[in-house]
Protein backbone atom coordinates (compact mmCIF):
# COMPACT_ATOMS: atom_id res chain seq x y z
CA UNK A 1 0.00 0.00 0.00
CA UNK A 2 2.86 2.36 0.79
CA UNK A 3 4.53 1.67 -2.56
CA UNK A 4 1.23 2.23 -4.38
CA UNK A 5 0.67 5.54 -2.58
CA UNK A 6 4.20 6.79 -3.28
CA UNK A 7 4.06 5.66 -6.92
CA UNK A 8 0.67 7.30 -7.44
CA UNK A 9 1.83 10.61 -5.98
CA UNK A 10 5.32 10.60 -7.55
CA UNK A 11 4.13 12.63 -10.55
CA UNK A 12 1.86 14.98 -8.63
CA UNK A 13 2.46 15.90 -4.98
CA UNK A 14 5.93 14.32 -4.86
CA UNK A 15 7.14 15.71 -8.18
CA UNK A 16 10.17 18.01 -8.00
CA UNK A 17 9.30 21.69 -8.24
CA UNK A 18 10.85 24.00 -10.79
CA UNK A 19 13.52 26.35 -9.52
CA UNK A 20 16.24 25.99 -6.95
CA UNK A 21 14.36 27.17 -3.87
CA UNK A 22 13.99 24.75 -1.00
CA UNK A 23 10.64 22.98 -0.83
CA UNK A 24 10.23 21.93 2.81
CA UNK A 25 6.66 20.67 2.30
CA UNK A 26 7.84 18.38 -0.49
CA UNK A 27 10.75 17.26 1.69
CA UNK A 28 8.25 16.45 4.48
CA UNK A 29 6.24 14.23 2.13
CA UNK A 30 9.31 12.38 0.88
CA UNK A 31 10.64 12.03 4.42
CA UNK A 32 7.36 10.53 5.62
CA UNK A 33 7.40 8.04 2.76
CA UNK A 34 10.97 7.13 3.71
CA UNK A 35 9.97 6.61 7.33
CA UNK A 36 7.26 4.21 6.22
CA UNK A 37 9.69 2.22 4.13
CA UNK A 38 12.25 2.21 6.96
CA UNK A 39 9.70 0.80 9.39
CA UNK A 40 8.98 -1.94 6.84
CA UNK A 41 12.75 -2.65 6.69
CA UNK A 42 12.79 -1.57 3.03
CA UNK A 43 16.03 0.36 3.41
CA UNK A 44 16.78 0.88 -0.29
CA UNK A 45 13.37 2.47 -0.84
CA UNK A 46 13.76 4.53 2.34
CA UNK A 47 17.12 5.80 1.13
CA UNK A 48 15.59 6.68 -2.24
CA UNK A 49 12.78 8.66 -0.60
CA UNK A 50 15.14 10.49 1.73
CA UNK A 51 17.47 11.30 -1.16
CA UNK A 52 14.49 12.91 -2.90
CA UNK A 53 13.63 14.78 0.29
CA UNK A 54 17.14 16.22 0.43
CA UNK A 55 16.89 17.20 -3.23
CA UNK A 56 13.78 19.18 -2.29
CA UNK A 57 15.43 20.74 0.77
CA UNK A 58 19.04 19.85 1.57
CA UNK A 59 18.68 21.24 5.10
CA UNK A 60 15.53 19.31 6.02
CA UNK A 61 16.36 18.38 9.61
CA UNK A 62 14.17 15.29 9.99
CA UNK A 63 15.51 13.77 6.78
CA UNK A 64 19.12 14.44 7.78
CA UNK A 65 18.46 12.74 11.13
CA UNK A 66 17.03 9.67 9.38
CA UNK A 67 19.93 9.52 6.92
CA UNK A 68 22.40 9.76 9.82
CA UNK A 69 20.67 6.81 11.47
CA UNK A 70 20.45 4.80 8.27
CA UNK A 71 24.13 5.18 7.45
CA UNK A 72 25.28 4.54 11.01
CA UNK A 73 23.18 1.38 11.24
CA UNK A 74 24.88 0.20 8.04
CA UNK A 75 28.33 0.76 9.59
CA UNK A 76 29.05 3.95 7.63
CA UNK A 77 29.93 6.10 10.61
CA UNK A 78 32.09 8.46 8.56
CA UNK A 79 29.19 9.14 6.16
CA UNK A 80 26.94 9.76 9.14
CA UNK A 81 29.27 12.43 10.48
CA UNK A 82 30.61 13.98 7.28
CA UNK A 83 27.48 14.01 5.13
CA UNK A 84 24.64 14.53 7.59
CA UNK A 85 25.51 15.42 11.18
CA UNK A 86 28.42 17.85 10.94
CA UNK A 87 27.03 20.00 8.09
CA UNK A 88 23.68 20.25 9.84
CA UNK A 89 25.31 21.10 13.19
CA UNK A 90 27.04 24.03 11.48
CA UNK A 91 23.61 25.20 10.35
CA UNK A 92 21.72 24.35 13.54
CA UNK A 93 23.97 23.74 16.57
CA UNK A 94 20.94 23.54 18.88
CA UNK A 95 19.39 20.42 17.35
CA UNK A 96 19.45 17.81 20.10
CA UNK A 97 18.92 14.93 17.67
CA UNK A 98 22.02 15.85 15.68
CA UNK A 99 24.14 15.74 18.84
CA UNK A 100 22.61 12.36 19.68
CA UNK A 101 23.58 10.85 16.30
CA UNK A 102 27.01 12.48 16.57
CA UNK A 103 27.43 10.75 19.94
CA UNK A 104 26.36 7.40 18.47
CA UNK A 105 28.87 7.74 15.63
CA UNK A 106 31.64 8.71 18.07
CA UNK A 107 30.90 5.76 20.34
CA UNK A 108 30.93 3.56 17.23
CA UNK A 109 34.48 4.83 16.55
CA UNK A 110 35.51 4.00 20.16
CA UNK A 111 35.74 7.69 21.02
CA UNK A 112 33.73 7.47 24.25
CA UNK A 113 35.01 10.72 25.77
CA UNK A 114 33.81 12.80 22.82
CA UNK A 115 30.68 10.68 22.55
CA UNK A 116 29.81 11.31 26.19
CA UNK A 117 30.19 15.07 25.67
CA UNK A 118 27.91 14.91 22.62
CA UNK A 119 25.24 12.90 24.45
CA UNK A 120 25.39 15.33 27.38
CA UNK A 121 24.99 18.23 24.94
CA UNK A 122 21.97 16.53 23.36
CA UNK A 123 20.37 16.22 26.79
CA UNK A 124 21.30 19.76 27.80
CA UNK A 125 19.50 21.01 24.68
CA UNK A 126 16.51 18.71 25.19
CA UNK A 127 16.30 17.02 28.62
CA UNK A 128 13.42 14.87 27.31
CA UNK A 129 15.26 13.43 24.29
CA UNK A 130 14.12 9.85 24.74
CA UNK A 131 16.82 8.22 22.61
CA UNK A 132 19.58 10.15 24.36
CA UNK A 133 18.23 9.38 27.83
CA UNK A 134 18.05 5.66 27.09
CA UNK A 135 21.48 5.57 25.48
CA UNK A 136 23.14 7.45 28.33
CA UNK A 137 21.32 5.32 30.90
CA UNK A 138 22.67 2.09 29.43
CA UNK A 139 26.12 3.63 29.08
CA UNK A 140 26.20 4.78 32.71
CA UNK A 141 24.93 1.45 34.05
CA UNK A 142 27.62 -0.29 32.00
CA UNK A 143 30.15 1.98 33.74
CA UNK A 144 28.80 1.00 37.19
CA UNK A 145 27.24 4.43 37.68
CA UNK A 146 23.94 2.91 38.73
CA UNK A 147 22.27 5.89 40.36
CA UNK A 148 22.95 8.17 37.40
CA UNK A 149 21.79 5.48 34.96
CA UNK A 150 18.62 4.94 37.00
CA UNK A 151 17.87 8.66 36.94
CA UNK A 152 18.10 8.64 33.14
CA UNK A 153 15.87 5.62 32.56
CA UNK A 154 13.35 6.98 35.05
CA UNK A 155 13.33 10.29 33.15
CA UNK A 156 12.88 8.34 29.90
CA UNK A 157 10.00 6.35 31.38
CA UNK A 158 8.38 9.62 32.46
CA UNK A 159 8.45 10.68 28.80
CA UNK A 160 7.22 7.30 27.51
CA UNK A 161 6.29 4.59 30.03
CA UNK A 162 6.27 2.01 27.21
CA UNK A 163 9.70 2.79 25.77
CA UNK A 164 11.42 -0.52 25.09
CA UNK A 165 14.85 1.11 25.28
CA UNK A 166 14.07 2.66 28.69
CA UNK A 167 12.63 -0.61 29.96
CA UNK A 168 15.73 -2.36 28.63
CA UNK A 169 17.96 0.03 30.57
CA UNK A 170 15.86 -0.62 33.67
CA UNK A 171 16.30 -4.35 33.12
CA UNK A 172 20.05 -3.87 32.68
CA UNK A 173 20.07 -1.98 35.97
CA UNK A 174 18.17 -4.83 37.66
N, CA, C and O of each residue as an XYZ file, in Angstrom:
696
protein
N       0.828     -1.196      0.000
C       0.000      0.000      0.000
C       0.871      1.258      0.000
O       0.556      2.242     -0.669
N       1.964      1.213      0.756
C       2.862      2.364      0.787
C       3.460      2.603     -0.593
O       3.491      3.736     -1.074
N       3.933      1.537     -1.227
C       4.526      1.671     -2.557
C       3.507      2.225     -3.542
O       3.843      3.081     -4.361
N       2.276      1.753     -3.475
C       1.230      2.235     -4.376
C       0.964      3.719     -4.149
O       0.799      4.478     -5.104
N       0.923      4.129     -2.888
C       0.670      5.544     -2.584
C       1.803      6.420     -3.081
O       1.564      7.472     -3.674
N       3.043      5.992     -2.843
C       4.197      6.786     -3.278
C       4.247      6.837     -4.802
O       4.492      7.897     -5.379
N       4.019      5.706     -5.453
C       4.058      5.662     -6.918
C       2.967      6.548     -7.509
O       3.207      7.265     -8.481
N       1.781      6.504     -6.932
C       0.669      7.302     -7.445
C       0.930      8.802     -7.295
O       0.513      9.592     -8.142
N       1.606      9.188     -6.240
C       1.827     10.610     -5.977
C       3.153     11.125     -6.532
O       3.416     12.326     -6.484
N       3.993     10.230     -7.059
C       5.318     10.603     -7.546
C       5.253     11.688     -8.626
O       6.136     12.542     -8.696
N       4.226     11.660     -9.455
C       4.132     12.632    -10.552
C       3.309     13.859    -10.187
O       3.247     14.817    -10.957
N       2.682     13.837     -9.030
C       1.859     14.982     -8.629
C       2.458     15.645     -7.398
O       3.332     16.503     -7.521
N       1.999     15.257     -6.210
C       2.456     15.905     -4.977
C       3.948     15.729     -4.724
O       4.582     16.615     -4.149
N       4.523     14.595     -5.144
C       5.931     14.323     -4.858
C       6.869     14.734     -5.995
O       8.080     14.528     -5.909
N       6.313     15.310     -7.049
C       7.145     15.712     -8.184
C       8.035     16.878     -7.791
O       7.616     17.758     -7.039
N       9.276     16.886     -8.301
C      10.170     18.014     -7.999
C       9.584     19.313     -8.550
O       8.957     19.326     -9.609
N       9.796     20.378     -7.829
C       9.297     21.687     -8.238
C      10.364     22.412     -9.047
O      11.561     22.224     -8.831
N       9.918     23.234     -9.970
C      10.852     24.002    -10.790
C      11.560     25.039     -9.924
O      10.994     25.541     -8.953
N      12.771     25.347    -10.276
C      13.523     26.346     -9.522
C      14.436     25.698     -8.503
O      14.395     24.486     -8.288
N      15.255     26.516     -7.883
C      16.242     25.991     -6.947
C      15.897     26.282     -5.498
O      16.685     25.973     -4.604
N      14.742     26.866     -5.249
C      14.359     27.167     -3.873
C      14.033     25.884     -3.119
O      13.537     24.915     -3.693
N      14.318     25.899     -1.846
C      13.992     24.754     -0.997
C      12.482     24.573     -0.940
O      11.726     25.544     -0.927
N      12.059     23.320     -0.907
C      10.643     22.983     -0.834
C      10.413     22.110      0.392
O      10.313     20.889      0.271
N      10.327     22.731      1.586
C      10.225     21.933      2.806
C       8.974     21.053      2.866
O       9.021     19.968      3.446
N       7.861     21.496      2.280
C       6.657     20.668      2.301
C       6.872     19.402      1.475
O       6.448     18.318      1.875
N       7.520     19.535      0.344
C       7.836     18.375     -0.486
C       8.816     17.458      0.245
O       8.676     16.235      0.206
N       9.796     18.048      0.905
C      10.748     17.256      1.693
C      10.024     16.497      2.800
O      10.357     15.344      3.076
N       9.034     17.133      3.441
C       8.245     16.452      4.481
C       7.546     15.219      3.918
O       7.552     14.157      4.540
N       6.951     15.362      2.748
C       6.244     14.230      2.135
C       7.209     13.087      1.823
O       6.939     11.930      2.145
N       8.333     13.421      1.194
C       9.312     12.378      0.876
C       9.867     11.738      2.148
O      10.070     10.525      2.204
N      10.110     12.561      3.163
C      10.641     12.034      4.423
C       9.647     11.066      5.054
O      10.038     10.005      5.540
N       8.382     11.421      5.050
C       7.360     10.535      5.618
C       7.292      9.212      4.866
O       7.151      8.152      5.477
N       7.391      9.274      3.555
C       7.401      8.036      2.764
C       8.623      7.196      3.137
O       8.522      5.976      3.271
N       9.768      7.844      3.304
C      10.973      7.125      3.708
C      10.840      6.479      5.069
O      11.316      5.363      5.282
N      10.192      7.178      5.997
C       9.969      6.608      7.331
C       9.122      5.344      7.234
O       9.397      4.347      7.901
N       8.101      5.396      6.406
C       7.261      4.213      6.221
C       8.049      3.039      5.689
O       7.922      1.922      6.191
N       8.862      3.284      4.676
C       9.694      2.217      4.134
C      10.695      1.704      5.175
O      10.927      0.499      5.275
N      11.282      2.613      5.941
C      12.249      2.207      6.959
C      11.599      1.270      7.964
O      12.172      0.244      8.331
N      10.398      1.628      8.407
C       9.700      0.796      9.392
C       9.309     -0.566      8.820
O       9.079     -1.515      9.569
N       9.236     -0.658      7.505
C       8.977     -1.939      6.841
C      10.282     -2.676      6.517
O      10.263     -3.734      5.887
N      11.413     -2.109      6.952
C      12.746     -2.650      6.687
C      13.049     -2.689      5.191
O      13.753     -3.581      4.717
N      12.521     -1.727      4.462
C      12.791     -1.565      3.031
C      13.787     -0.410      2.899
O      13.430      0.696      2.493
N      15.039     -0.694      3.249
C      16.030      0.358      3.406
C      16.408      1.031      2.095
O      16.666      2.235      2.072
N      16.444      0.273      1.004
C      16.782      0.875     -0.293
C      15.724      1.909     -0.681
O      16.055      3.010     -1.119
N      14.440      1.542     -0.514
C      13.367      2.469     -0.845
C      13.366      3.672      0.100
O      13.100      4.798     -0.322
N      13.667      3.429      1.387
C      13.756      4.532      2.342
C      14.852      5.505      1.924
O      14.646      6.718      1.924
N      16.004      4.973      1.571
C      17.118      5.798      1.130
C      16.735      6.606     -0.107
O      17.083      7.783     -0.211
N      16.027      5.989     -1.039
C      15.589      6.682     -2.245
C      14.663      7.847     -1.884
O      14.826      8.952     -2.401
N      13.706      7.607     -1.011
C      12.780      8.664     -0.600
C      13.513      9.796      0.098
O      13.259     10.968     -0.181
N      14.416      9.455      1.001
C      15.144     10.490      1.728
C      16.090     11.264      0.819
O      16.313     12.457      1.025
N      16.646     10.596     -0.178
C      17.471     11.303     -1.157
C      16.624     12.338     -1.892
O      17.071     13.461     -2.127
N      15.403     11.957     -2.252
C      14.494     12.905     -2.904
C      14.112     14.044     -1.959
O      13.980     15.191     -2.386
N      13.937     13.729     -0.687
C      13.626     14.781      0.293
C      14.759     15.795      0.363
O      14.518     17.000      0.428
N      15.995     15.305      0.349
C      17.141     16.216      0.428
C      17.336     16.987     -0.865
O      17.898     18.082     -0.854
N      16.876     16.427     -1.988
C      16.891     17.198     -3.230
C      15.897     18.356     -3.141
O      16.143     19.435     -3.680
N      14.781     18.127     -2.463
C      13.779     19.175     -2.289
C      14.248     20.229     -1.295
O      13.982     21.417     -1.478
N      14.941     19.804     -0.249
C      15.432     20.735      0.774
C      16.631     20.088      1.461
O      16.470     19.241      2.340
N      17.821     20.491      1.057
C      19.035     19.848      1.567
C      19.225     20.023      3.070
O      19.989     19.280      3.686
N      18.540     20.994      3.665
C      18.682     21.242      5.097
C      17.464     20.763      5.884
O      17.222     21.232      6.995
N      16.708     19.847      5.326
C      15.528     19.305      6.018
C      16.025     18.479      7.197
O      16.616     17.415      7.012
N      15.785     18.972      8.406
C      16.364     18.378      9.615
C      15.938     16.930      9.810
O      16.783     16.066     10.042
N      14.654     16.654      9.719
C      14.166     15.290      9.987
C      14.787     14.298      9.020
O      15.152     13.193      9.422
N      14.913     14.670      7.761
C      15.515     13.769      6.780
C      16.989     13.541      7.088
O      17.473     12.412      7.007
N      17.701     14.601      7.440
C      19.118     14.437      7.780
C      19.295     13.534      8.995
O      20.250     12.760      9.054
N      18.387     13.623      9.964
C      18.458     12.736     11.126
C      18.247     11.282     10.711
O      18.965     10.393     11.170
N      17.267     11.041      9.846
C      17.029      9.667      9.379
C      18.205      9.137      8.570
O      18.586      7.976      8.719
N      18.780      9.973      7.720
C      19.929      9.520      6.921
C      21.123      9.222      7.834
O      21.855      8.261      7.599
N      21.320     10.031      8.863
C      22.397      9.765      9.817
C      22.190      8.396     10.458
O      23.133      7.614     10.577
N      20.974      8.113     10.863
C      20.670      6.810     11.474
C      20.871      5.675     10.480
O      21.499      4.666     10.799
N      20.338      5.842      9.282
C      20.447      4.801      8.265
C      21.898      4.438      7.985
O      22.257      3.261      7.953
N      22.724      5.451      7.783
C      24.128      5.178      7.453
C      24.894      4.619      8.647
O      25.754      3.756      8.472
N      24.604      5.087      9.842
C      25.284      4.541     11.012
C      24.904      3.080     11.225
O      25.759      2.253     11.541
N      23.624      2.762     11.053
C      23.184      1.380     11.237
C      23.732      0.447     10.159
O      23.690     -0.773     10.316
N      24.244      1.011      9.072
C      24.877      0.202      8.036
C      26.401      0.283      8.125
O      27.107     -0.024      7.164
N      26.895      0.700      9.292
C      28.328      0.764      9.587
C      29.080      1.789      8.739
O      30.256      1.602      8.430
N      28.410      2.855      8.371
C      29.048      3.946      7.634
C      29.106      5.179      8.535
O      28.497      6.212      8.257
N      29.861      5.031      9.622
C      29.926      6.096     10.615
C      30.518      7.375     10.050
O      30.095      8.468     10.427
N      31.492      7.260      9.148
C      32.085      8.464      8.560
C      31.061      9.216      7.722
O      31.006     10.445      7.771
N      30.247      8.491      6.950
C      29.191      9.143      6.164
C      28.186      9.818      7.079
O      27.708     10.913      6.785
N      27.866      9.171      8.179
C      26.941      9.763      9.143
C      27.440     11.127      9.586
O      26.697     12.108      9.576
N      28.704     11.176      9.973
C      29.265     12.429     10.485
C      29.487     13.457      9.378
O      29.044     14.600      9.487
N      30.177     13.044      8.313
C      30.613     13.980      7.283
C      29.461     14.494      6.419
O      29.426     15.674      6.068
N      28.527     13.620      6.080
C      27.478     14.006      5.129
C      26.213     14.561      5.777
O      25.497     15.345      5.154
N      25.930     14.170      7.011
C      24.639     14.534      7.592
C      24.759     15.309      8.896
O      24.170     16.382      9.023
N      25.502     14.798      9.860
C      25.507     15.419     11.184
C      26.311     16.713     11.216
O      25.781     17.755     11.602
N      27.561     16.667     10.824
C      28.419     17.852     10.942
C      27.924     19.035     10.103
O      27.892     20.154     10.614
N      27.538     18.833      8.839
C      27.027     19.997      8.089
C      25.759     20.596      8.707
O      25.574     21.813      8.697
N      24.907     19.751      9.234
C      23.681     20.252      9.842
C      23.966     20.934     11.182
O      23.293     21.903     11.536
N      24.954     20.439     11.929
C      25.311     21.104     13.194
C      25.867     22.509     12.947
O      25.675     23.410     13.763
N      26.555     22.689     11.820
C      27.036     24.028     11.483
C      25.847     24.959     11.238
O      25.893     26.144     11.570
N      24.802     24.413     10.662
C      23.607     25.200     10.348
C      22.705     25.364     11.574
O      22.104     26.421     11.768
N      22.614     24.328     12.391
C      21.717     24.349     13.544
C      22.400     23.649     14.727
O      22.161     22.466     14.965
N      23.239     24.367     15.459
C      23.971     23.743     16.567
C      23.096     23.396     17.769
O      23.566     22.761     18.713
N      21.836     23.803     17.741
C      20.944     23.543     18.876
C      20.005     22.376     18.645
O      19.045     22.209     19.397
N      20.252     21.568     17.631
C      19.390     20.418     17.353
C      19.868     19.226     18.182
O      20.908     18.633     17.896
N      19.108     18.893     19.193
C      19.454     17.808     20.103
C      19.667     16.486     19.368
O      20.602     15.747     19.677
N      18.816     16.191     18.412
C      18.921     14.933     17.669
C      20.227     14.796     16.920
O      20.781     13.700     16.831
N      20.726     15.897     16.379
C      22.016     15.849     15.681
C      23.143     15.509     16.650
O      24.039     14.739     16.303
N      23.114     16.059     17.839
C      24.141     15.743     18.843
C      24.029     14.278     19.273
O      25.036     13.623     19.542
N      22.792     13.772     19.335
C      22.612     12.357     19.678
C      23.268     11.462     18.627
O      24.018     10.552     18.981
N      23.000     11.703     17.341
C      23.585     10.847     16.302
C      25.089     11.065     16.184
O      25.816     10.151     15.795
N      25.557     12.255     16.512
C      27.006     12.481     16.569
C      27.606     11.604     17.665
O      28.638     10.964     17.465
N      26.949     11.583     18.827
C      27.425     10.750     19.935
C      27.459      9.277     19.527
O      28.438      8.580     19.795
N      26.410      8.811     18.890
C      26.362      7.402     18.474
C      27.510      7.075     17.527
O      28.150      6.032     17.653
N      27.767      7.974     16.576
C      28.866      7.738     15.627
C      30.211      7.764     16.352
O      31.096      6.975     16.023
N      30.381      8.643     17.318
C      31.642      8.708     18.065
C      31.833      7.463     18.928
O      32.939      6.926     18.993
N      30.782      6.999     19.585
C      30.896      5.756     20.345
C      31.234      4.602     19.413
O      32.021      3.728     19.773
N      30.653      4.589     18.228
C      30.931      3.562     17.232
C      32.422      3.534     16.887
O      32.989      2.471     16.636
N      33.046      4.713     16.878
C      34.476      4.832     16.552
C      35.358      4.651     17.789
O      36.559      4.912     17.725
N      34.792      4.212     18.901
C      35.511      4.000     20.161
C      36.063      5.297     20.719
O      37.124      5.311     21.342
N      35.336      6.396     20.495
C      35.739      7.692     21.022
C      34.714      8.097     22.099
O      33.944      9.044     21.939
N      34.746      7.330     23.205
C      33.731      7.466     24.246
C      33.766      8.830     24.932
O      32.713      9.350     25.300
N      34.924      9.412     25.111
C      35.005     10.719     25.771
C      34.258     11.780     24.982
O      33.464     12.535     25.544
N      34.510     11.839     23.676
C      33.807     12.800     22.823
C      32.334     12.437     22.702
O      31.467     13.310     22.664
N      32.061     11.133     22.640
C      30.678     10.681     22.552
C      29.885     11.076     23.780
O      28.733     11.496     23.672
N      30.496     10.943     24.945
C      29.814     11.312     26.192
C      29.506     12.803     26.208
O      28.430     13.207     26.649
N      30.438     13.625     25.731
C      30.186     15.067     25.672
C      29.025     15.374     24.722
O      28.192     16.235     25.008
N      28.978     14.670     23.601
C      27.914     14.910     22.625
C      26.555     14.484     23.178
O      25.554     15.168     22.964
N      26.518     13.355     23.890
C      25.241     12.896     24.449
C      24.786     13.844     25.559
O      23.592     14.107     25.705
N      25.737     14.354     26.339
C      25.391     15.326     27.379
C      24.869     16.630     26.753
O      23.941     17.244     27.278
N      25.465     17.042     25.645
C      24.991     18.228     24.942
C      23.577     18.014     24.425
O      22.730     18.900     24.541
N      23.318     16.841     23.855
C      21.974     16.525     23.359
C      20.949     16.661     24.486
O      19.863     17.204     24.284
N      21.299     16.170     25.660
C      20.365     16.224     26.787
C      20.302     17.609     27.431
O      19.288     17.962     28.033
N      21.350     18.380     27.313
C      21.298     19.756     27.795
C      20.330     20.560     26.922
O      19.561     21.381     27.422
N      20.379     20.311     25.614
C      19.500     21.014     24.685
C      18.051     20.555     24.796
O      17.124     21.353     24.657
N      17.868     19.259     25.049
C      16.512     18.706     25.192
C      16.549     17.625     26.267
O      16.851     16.470     25.968
N      16.246     17.984     27.512
C      16.300     17.019     28.616
C      15.322     15.856     28.469
O      15.413     14.878     29.211
N      14.391     15.949     27.526
C      13.417     14.873     27.311
C      13.685     14.103     26.022
O      12.791     13.430     25.510
N      14.895     14.192     25.494
C      15.260     13.434     24.293
C      15.315     11.957     24.688
O      16.269     11.503     25.319
N      14.289     11.233     24.311
C      14.120      9.846     24.745
C      15.291      8.962     24.329
O      15.806      8.196     25.144
N      15.712      9.058     23.080
C      16.823      8.223     22.607
C      18.092      8.507     23.398
O      18.812      7.585     23.780
N      18.361      9.777     23.640
C      19.580     10.147     24.360
C      19.526      9.698     25.818
O      20.524      9.225     26.361
N      18.367      9.846     26.448
C      18.227      9.385     27.833
C      18.477      7.886     27.952
O      19.190      7.437     28.850
N      17.890      7.120     27.047
C      18.047      5.660     27.095
C      19.491      5.251     26.814
O      20.039      4.375     27.482
N      20.096      5.890     25.826
C      21.475      5.572     25.480
C      22.401      5.873     26.653
O      23.220      5.040     27.042
N      22.261      7.085     27.218
C      23.142      7.455     28.327
C      22.889      6.575     29.538
O      23.826      6.235     30.260
N      21.638      6.201     29.773
C      21.325      5.324     30.897
C      22.073      4.005     30.781
O      22.727      3.574     31.731
N      21.981      3.365     29.629
C      22.669      2.087     29.434
C      24.183      2.258     29.540
O      24.874      1.412     30.108
N      24.685      3.349     28.994
C      26.117      3.630     29.077
C      26.561      3.762     30.535
O      27.552      3.157     30.944
N      25.827      4.549     31.309
C      26.203      4.777     32.708
C      26.110      3.496     33.535
O      26.981      3.224     34.362
N      25.063      2.716     33.315
C      24.927      1.454     34.052
C      26.082      0.527     33.708
O      26.614     -0.166     34.575
N      26.468      0.518     32.428
C      27.620     -0.291     32.004
C      28.927      0.171     32.629
O      29.885     -0.597     32.718
N      28.967      1.423     33.060
C      30.148      1.979     33.737
C      30.007      1.936     35.253
O      30.753      2.608     35.965
N      29.057      1.153     35.751
C      28.796      0.996     37.188
C      28.368      2.293     37.864
O      28.565      2.455     39.069
N      27.793      3.205     37.115
C      27.237      4.434     37.675
C      25.720      4.242     37.742
O      24.955      4.837     36.982
N      25.324      3.391     38.677
C      23.942      2.912     38.727
C      22.929      3.997     39.049
O      21.868      4.049     38.426
N      23.224      4.850     39.991
C      22.268      5.890     40.365
C      22.026      6.861     39.214
O      20.887      7.244     38.948
N      23.097      7.258     38.532
C      22.954      8.171     37.404
C      22.190      7.492     36.258
O      21.340      8.115     35.622
N      22.493      6.228     36.001
C      21.786      5.482     34.957
C      20.309      5.326     35.286
O      19.450      5.436     34.411
N      20.021      5.066     36.567
C      18.625      4.942     37.002
C      17.873      6.256     36.799
O      16.726      6.257     36.351
N      18.513      7.357     37.125
C      17.868      8.664     36.937
C      17.504      8.884     35.469
O      16.443      9.428     35.161
N      18.386      8.460     34.571
C      18.102      8.638     33.142
C      16.976      7.740     32.663
O      16.100      8.204     31.933
N      16.970      6.451     33.056
C      15.870      5.621     32.556
C      14.548      6.000     33.203
O      13.493      5.838     32.590
N      14.589      6.505     34.440
C      13.349      6.984     35.053
C      12.832      8.226     34.328
O      11.626      8.377     34.138
N      13.740      9.115     33.923
C      13.333     10.294     33.150
C      12.766      9.865     31.791
O      11.794     10.444     31.307
N      13.383      8.850     31.186
C      12.882      8.341     29.898
C      11.502      7.715     30.065
O      10.625      7.912     29.223
N      11.307      6.969     31.138
C       9.997      6.352     31.380
C       8.932      7.394     31.698
O       7.748      7.163     31.453
N       9.341      8.533     32.238
C       8.384      9.617     32.460
C       7.920     10.204     31.124
O       6.777     10.645     30.999
N       8.806     10.208     30.131
C       8.454     10.681     28.797
C       7.569      9.654     28.094
O       6.546     10.005     27.507
N       7.973      8.380     28.159
C       7.220      7.301     27.514
C       7.316      6.049     28.380
O       8.338      5.363     28.367
N       6.261      5.748     29.129
C       6.291      4.591     30.030
C       6.402      3.255     29.303
O       6.682      2.235     29.934
N       6.189      3.243     27.991
C       6.265      2.007     27.212
C       7.525      1.912     26.363
O       7.626      1.022     25.519
N       8.476      2.797     26.562
C       9.701      2.787     25.769
C      10.487      1.499     26.014
O      10.904      1.214     27.137
N      10.679      0.735     24.952
C      11.425     -0.516     25.088
C      12.877     -0.261     25.477
O      13.461     -1.021     26.250
N      13.454      0.801     24.944
C      14.852      1.110     25.284
C      14.977      1.498     26.760
O      15.927      1.089     27.428
N      14.034      2.276     27.264
C      14.071      2.661     28.687
C      13.827      1.450     29.576
O      14.493      1.285     30.598
N      12.876      0.605     29.193
C      12.630     -0.614     29.963
C      13.826     -1.552     29.894
O      14.128     -2.258     30.856
N      14.508     -1.554     28.747
C      15.734     -2.360     28.631
C      16.820     -1.864     29.557
O      17.519     -2.660     30.184
N      16.969     -0.536     29.650
C      17.957      0.030     30.570
C      17.595     -0.292     32.018
O      18.470     -0.562     32.842
N      16.300     -0.261     32.318
C      15.859     -0.618     33.671
C      16.168     -2.086     33.940
O      16.596     -2.437     35.040
N      15.958     -2.935     32.961
C      16.303     -4.346     33.115
C      17.796     -4.560     33.289
O      18.222     -5.398     34.084
N      18.592     -3.800     32.541
C      20.046     -3.875     32.683
C      20.441     -3.461     34.094
O      21.325     -4.071     34.695
N      19.799     -2.441     34.619
C      20.075     -1.981     35.973
C      19.730     -3.081     36.986
O      20.466     -3.316     37.944
N      18.596     -3.745     36.752
C      18.171     -4.828     37.661
C      19.160     -5.964     37.663
O      18.961     -6.954     38.367
